[in-house]
Structures are given as C-alpha cells and as structure tokens.
Amino acid sequence: MNSAALQALRQAAGPDYFSQDAGDRLIYAGDGTCFRYPPEAVVRARGPEQISRVMAACGKYHVPVVPRGAGSGLTGGALPVAGGVLLDMAGLNRIKAIRKRDQVAVAEPGVVTGELQAAAEAQGLFYPPDPASAAFCTLGGNVAENAGGMRAVKYGVTRDYVLGLRAVLPDGRLLKTGGANIKSVVGYDLTRLLVGSEGTLAVIYEIILRLLPLPEDRATINAFYADLDKAARAVEGLLASGIRPVACEFMDGYCLKAVESYAKLGLPPAAAMILVDLDGPPEVVRRQSGQVETILQQAGGEPVRVAGDRAEAEGLWRARRAMGPAVYQHGPGKLNEDVAVPLGSLAEMVRRAHLVGEKRGLVIPVFGHAGDGNLHINVMHDPAYPEQVSQAHQAVSDLFAHCLSLGGTLSGEHGVGTTKLGFVGAEMDPVGLELMRGIKKVFDPAGILNPHKKLPPPEVLP
Ligand SMILES: Cc1cc2nc3c(=O)[nH]c(=O)nc-3n(C[C@H](O)[C@H](O)[C@H](O)COP(=O)(O)OP(=O)(O)OC[C@H]3O[C@@H](n4cnc5c(N)ncnc54)[C@H](O)[C@@H]3O)c2cc1C
C-alpha cells in the first residue's frame, strides 16, 4: 500500500480506528487455521458510514479488504492473504432490539453468538443456531459462513434464521435486504445469497434474526457401540422413527480414547458413541426419551443412559465438548475437515476415513453431527516431520475423493475460505461456477473484497 492510500484510509476510518501497529498486525494475522498473513493495516469498524468511506478509499487505491469477526473460522476466510486492510467488525457488538411480539432480534455483526442466545432466552425466546464456538464466535461470522452446529438436525442452520441484512457493498453503497417478515418473495433473495458468502460480496453491519419460543423441556441420552455399523443403524433408526432430535452427535473410537485420556470421564471402551438431545413440552420429551432409549438399545447400544436431570445431561455432553482439545492426544498437528454425506453413507465415510489413516500412517479421528451427515474428520500429524505433513495433505485429497464418490459435499458448515479452494472444482458444476464468478463481478467488479476466497480462479479448476 503506498503512502497516499494509507493516508486516505486513515482519514476514511478516522485516526482512532486505524492502526498499522506491529502488535495489531500480528494479532489479526491468524484465525482458527494454522496459517498467518499479517494485514498491512487494521481498521476497527465504527458504523456503516465509516465502512462505506473505507470501502470507497480501498476501491480508489485497489486495496484488498478482509472483514473479520472473532477469527474462529476454520478455513482461512478471515486471513488477509493478499495483504491490505483487515476490517475488524468485533466492535460493532450491540443487540439493538429483541422484539418479542415479532419474534425477531436486530443485532450488529460483532455480537457474540452465545450472548444473543442468552439475551433471547432471558425473554423466553430461543435462537437455535449453536456452533460449538458459540461462546466466542460472532453473528457476522456465522452469517458469512452460514454456521451450523449441534442443533441443526431439528432447527436448521444460520441461514434459516436470517430474515434481513444491512450491508456495505465493495463500492461503498449501502444495501438493505429483507426485513422482519417471516415470508417475502419480492425480488431475488439477496439475503440468502449473502448468507454463506464468506465476506466476499458485502460487509454486513446489521442482522435481523428470527427467534422461536423457548422449548419447555430437554432430555439427553447417550449410547456406546462395539462397532460402527450398529451405531449407524442407531442413527438411521432414530431418524426414521418420526422423532426429530435436536442433536444427534457421533464420536468414533479414536475420539473416545482421546477424550478418556484427556478428561478421564470413565467412558467405556467402544467403537462409537451416539449422543441425542430432545426438546419440547415435558410430556412429549418424557415419552420420546423412552422411545429413543429403546431405539438405541435395539441397535446394540451398551450401555445406554438417559440423563435424569440437567446436571447429568451436562455430564453426558462433557465427552463431546472435550473433543476440541482432546483430539490433540493423537498428535500436535491437525487438518480439520468437515465433509457431509447423505445419511445412508455415514458409516461408510467413517470407515473410509479410518482406511485412509491406515494407508497414510496417520490417526484420523472422526466426530460430528451424525443427524445431518456432517462429519468432522481430523487428520492428526506432527508438523515437525515434513513427511507426515505431506501424508496428511494427501490424506485430505483421498478423503475428499471418497466423500464426493459417496455423493457428499466438501464442507457442511466451515466454508471454503482458502483451504478448500483447490478442491471446489471437483464438486461444483462448471456452469454453476461460471454464474458464481459473474455474481462476484456484479457485487465486486474491482475484486477488492476478501479476494482469493470461496471461488477458485479458473487456473486451479481440474
Ligand atoms: C472450537 C471451534 C468450534 C467450532 N464449531 C463450529 C460449529 O459447530 N459449527 C460451525 O459452523 N462452525 C464452527 N466453528 C467455525 C467458526 O467458529 C465459524 O465458522 C464461525 O461462524 C466464525 O465466526 P467468526 O466470528 O469467528 O468469523 P471469522 O473467523 O472472523 O470470519 C469468518 C468469515 O466471515 C467473514 N466475516 C466475518 N464478519 C463479517 C461481516 N460482518 N461481514 C461480512 N463478512 C464477515 C470473514 O471475512 C470470513 O470469511 C468452530 C470453530 C472453532 C475454533
């Protein structure tokens, strides 16, 4: 960035919101991946007019801009890979309104997801999207990634709750999409286009979210299985039963071993664990708990436990929640993929992941959201050994090939970012990709907003 660009940016942002400090550049260089790209400057977002001025200045000097929420993304979406400006949205963190009668919340993008969940709950309302990072990720990041999480089986993902957006376009214009209406079919659905656009089409500065009434009661059940097929049968049986669980989580034997070694919870040795959450009126939850217990037992679950109260339920969830740090018991490095496959291919995908691990000499623990076919596949390795790193990357290519051959998708919720760019062409229809490039051009003709993300350049297509 030349000095004229820097000066224009400082003026557009306001001197108190602009920084080239080495510490800031270091802090904003990384995200939830292991990669680091320091930006040339950091702008702290203050509001739409300021963001608009910043975008206009960046457009004039052709400076890349990368929006960032909490930086918890797992595919490099918030990395300033082309340098330029890191636009920190975390300071725009007001919940502007919770409108009980309309059952909507209006919030700025820097609001931490868990804080919105708590604020809604305080009013007897419910914001269902629940990524495992809810304690620290932001609504803006959730919208940009279309984040999923534990409750997606019953309640869907972030996209299902976004009713309207307010955003700044790359040329500085302000855009309004949608509103507080549950239904609207006027014009093309730009709200849904922006959800999941990974910060490549517009900078979101306000979000209108749908809320639901808070469920009255909850129940948690877990079951352990001696082999994968029995666990898969349990999931299939549950989903075919007509009961819609809130969550239906899966952990394989490698995960259970890692959690036991890390957290010492007294888990029985097993090839798989299934964890189910239900909610609804107390009498329905009670009846369905019994039915789920029977389904899990009939599939071969041993033992099967129904939590007696919330404290016990939290105890059952502890194994799943410990998974993030526990997985490192299998190695100091991790390539974290989040493929999704059709429900009937769940066990086959897990089996193939284990075979890839054997072939590459690596441990590949698998856990995830079994109820919607979304598996977190962790390729563990030691970055100190280049051969292991190379095997780990080849394992990811193998896994993607298996996933696509089963009719799956390369990402269920983490997005493409930069880490999956090289594989997108293997999944996407070329005509679809061409249209998507056209959409990017319409929103961002100069290509300054979060460049080199989401869509591969033509030269990396197979
Ligand atoms: C321990 C852990 C558990 C996780 N569990 C889950 C899970 O269960 N489900 C799941 O879906 N994800 C999960 N994630 C991934 C991550 O938390 C989500 O992708 C989350 O939505 C990212 O939010 P963020 O605020 O950290 O966004 P960032 O990482 O800062 O940014 C993510 C993307 O959003 C864009 N962006 C951010 N704010 C804006 C804005 N205001 N306008 C436009 N673009 C913007 C960025 O440019 C980037 O492309 C997990 C991550 C971790 C570390």
The ligand as a Tripos MOL2 file, in Angstrom:
@<TRIPOS>MOLECULE
LIG
   53    58     1     0     0
SMALL
NO_CHARGES

@<TRIPOS>ATOM
      1 C1        -13.5500  -24.7500   18.6500 C.3       1 LIG1
      2 C2        -14.3230  -24.3760   17.4200 C.ar      1 LIG1
      3 C3        -15.5610  -24.9520   17.2130 C.ar      1 LIG1
      4 C4        -16.3040  -24.6460   16.0670 C.ar      1 LIG1
      5 N1        -17.5250  -25.2200   15.9000 N.ar      1 LIG1
      6 C5        -18.2670  -24.9100   14.8210 C.ar      1 LIG1
      7 C6        -19.5600  -25.5000   14.6390 C.ar      1 LIG1
      8 O1        -20.0280  -26.3160   15.4380 O.2       1 LIG1
      9 N2        -20.2530  -25.1350   13.5390 N.ar      1 LIG1
     10 C7        -19.7670  -24.2380   12.6270 C.ar      1 LIG1
     11 O2        -20.4600  -23.9430   11.6550 O.2       1 LIG1
     12 N3        -18.5500  -23.6690   12.7770 N.ar      1 LIG1
     13 C8        -17.7970  -23.9680   13.8430 C.ar      1 LIG1
     14 N4        -16.5570  -23.3900   14.0080 N.ar      1 LIG1
     15 C9        -16.0370  -22.4560   12.9840 C.3       1 LIG1
     16 C10       -16.2880  -20.9460   13.2750 C.3       1 LIG1
     17 O3        -16.4650  -20.6950   14.6470 O.3       1 LIG1
     18 C11       -17.4890  -20.4690   12.4730 C.3       1 LIG1
     19 O4        -17.1970  -20.5100   11.0960 O.3       1 LIG1
     20 C12       -17.9490  -19.0370   12.8220 C.3       1 LIG1
     21 O5        -19.1180  -18.7530   12.0920 O.3       1 LIG1
     22 C13       -16.9010  -17.9820   12.5140 C.3       1 LIG1
     23 O6        -17.2700  -16.7940   13.1840 O.3       1 LIG1
     24 P1        -16.1800  -15.6650   13.4850 P.3       1 LIG1
     25 O7        -16.8780  -14.5150   14.1110 O.co2     1 LIG1
     26 O8        -15.0420  -16.2230   14.2240 O.co2     1 LIG1
     27 O9        -15.7560  -15.2900   11.9950 O.3       1 LIG1
     28 P2        -14.3020  -15.0900   11.3830 P.3       1 LIG1
     29 O10       -13.4900  -16.3210   11.5100 O.co2     1 LIG1
     30 O11       -13.7100  -13.8240   11.8720 O.co2     1 LIG1
     31 O12       -14.6880  -14.8920    9.8420 O.3       1 LIG1
     32 C14       -15.2550  -15.9370    9.1160 C.3       1 LIG1
     33 C15       -15.6840  -15.4140    7.7440 C.3       1 LIG1
     34 O13       -16.7210  -14.4600    7.8940 O.3       1 LIG1
     35 C16       -16.3870  -13.2470    7.2560 C.3       1 LIG1
     36 N5        -16.9920  -12.1770    8.0700 N.ar      1 LIG1
     37 C17       -16.9060  -12.0270    9.4140 C.ar      1 LIG1
     38 N6        -17.6530  -10.9640    9.7980 N.ar      1 LIG1
     39 C18       -18.2210  -10.4540    8.6690 C.ar      1 LIG1
     40 C19       -19.0990   -9.3530    8.4050 C.ar      1 LIG1
     41 N7        -19.5630   -8.5670    9.3770 N.pl3     1 LIG1
     42 N8        -19.4620   -9.1260    7.1120 N.ar      1 LIG1
     43 C20       -19.0230   -9.9300    6.1130 C.ar      1 LIG1
     44 N9        -18.1990  -10.9660    6.3090 N.ar      1 LIG1
     45 C21       -17.8080  -11.2220    7.5760 C.ar      1 LIG1
     46 C22       -14.8700  -13.2350    7.2160 C.3       1 LIG1
     47 O14       -14.3740  -12.4360    6.1690 O.3       1 LIG1
     48 C23       -14.5750  -14.7050    6.9860 C.3       1 LIG1
     49 O15       -14.6650  -15.0220    5.6360 O.3       1 LIG1
     50 C24       -15.7820  -23.7150   15.1250 C.ar      1 LIG1
     51 C25       -14.5400  -23.1240   15.3500 C.ar      1 LIG1
     52 C26       -13.8110  -23.4440   16.4730 C.ar      1 LIG1
     53 C27       -12.4740  -22.7850   16.6790 C.3       1 LIG1
@<TRIPOS>BOND
     1     1     2 1
     2     2     3 ar
     3     2    52 ar
     4     3     4 ar
     5     4     5 ar
     6     4    50 ar
     7     5     6 ar
     8     6     7 ar
     9     6    13 1
    10     7     8 2
    11     7     9 ar
    12     9    10 ar
    13    10    11 2
    14    10    12 ar
    15    12    13 ar
    16    13    14 ar
    17    14    15 1
    18    14    50 ar
    19    15    16 1
    20    16    17 1
    21    16    18 1
    22    18    19 1
    23    18    20 1
    24    20    21 1
    25    20    22 1
    26    22    23 1
    27    23    24 1
    28    24    25 2
    29    24    26 1
    30    24    27 1
    31    27    28 1
    32    28    29 2
    33    28    30 1
    34    28    31 1
    35    31    32 1
    36    32    33 1
    37    33    34 1
    38    33    48 1
    39    34    35 1
    40    35    36 1
    41    35    46 1
    42    36    37 ar
    43    36    45 ar
    44    37    38 ar
    45    38    39 ar
    46    39    40 ar
    47    39    45 ar
    48    40    41 1
    49    40    42 ar
    50    42    43 ar
    51    43    44 ar
    52    44    45 ar
    53    46    47 1
    54    46    48 1
    55    48    49 1
    56    50    51 ar
    57    51    52 ar
    58    52    53 1
@<TRIPOS>SUBSTRUCTURE
     1 LIG1         1 GROUP 0 **** ****
